[in-house]
Amino acid sequence: MTRARALVTIDDERVRVTTWTFEHAGDDTGGHVHEYDYVVVPVSGGTFAVTGPDGAVRALDQQAGAPYAGTAGTAHNVANAGRARASFVEIELKR
């Protein structure tokens, strides 16, 4: 697997905004734990495999423009399970 590309465009005392781009099937974020509550805004939509710390894998279908929220402490690895390029914007809420 190769790593998805992470481009941080804002990182201040209030928020961190990262655009994640998965060029190929299997590209992943690497395992991580979210430090802050966050909102994900899918740019392209896509299908992802989300692996939890216990190794359980669940499918996640994102729809372009349909945001969803996550909570601090969430631990996972997110991998592109589709064949097409996929991207989303992650907005972490620091306060």
N, C-alpha and C positions, 0 to 999 in steps of 0.2 A: 504494500500500500504506500501511496505517497500522501503527503500532508496537503490539506486544503490551504489555500493562501488566505492569510488574515491581514487586512489593511485597516489599521486604526486611524480614523480621521478626526476624532475628538477624544481627548482624555484630559478632563479638568476635575475640579473638586466636586462637580455634580454628576457627570455622566462620562461613560466611555462608550464610543460608537465604533463598532468593528464590522467591516464587510467581509464575509466569508465567501470564498469562491472555490468551488469543487469542479475542476476541469474535466475529470474523468471518473468513471465508476470506480468505487473503492477509495477515492481520496477521503481522508478523514481529518478530524480536528485534533486527534490525540486525546487520551484520557485527561479529564480536567474536572475541577470542582468549581462551581460558580460562587464567587465571593459576594456577589450582590444579587438582589432581585433584578430581573431583566425582561425585556420585551424583544421578540424576534419578529421582523417584518420580512417575509419572503419576497424576493425580487422576481425570481423566475418560477418558483414552485419546484416541486421535485419530490422524489421518494428517498427517504433516508433510513438507515439502520442505526438505531440508538442502543448502545450497549451499556448496561448499568454496571456498577462495581461488583455485582454478584455474577456477572457474565451473561445474564439474561438479555436477550435481544428483542426489541420491539420495532415494528415498522412505524414510520412517521411520514405521512403525506402532507406536504406543504402546498398551499394554494397561493399563487402570486397575489400580493397585496392584502392577504388575510393574516393580520398579526395575532400573536398569542403570547402569553406571559409565562414566565418561569420564576422559581424562587431560589433565593440564596441557599447554598448547601447542596444543590442538585449536582450529582456526580455522574458523568457519562462520557462516552466517545460517540461522536456523530460521524457517520460515513455515508457517502453518496451511494445509494443502492440502485439508482437509475443509470441509464446509458448516456443521458444528456448532461451537459454542463448545468450546474445549479449554483445559485447564490442566495444569500439572505443577509440582512443587516441585523446585528445584535446590539441592543441598547441596554447597557448596564446602568442601573440607578444607584448611585453611590450614597444618596441621602434621601 
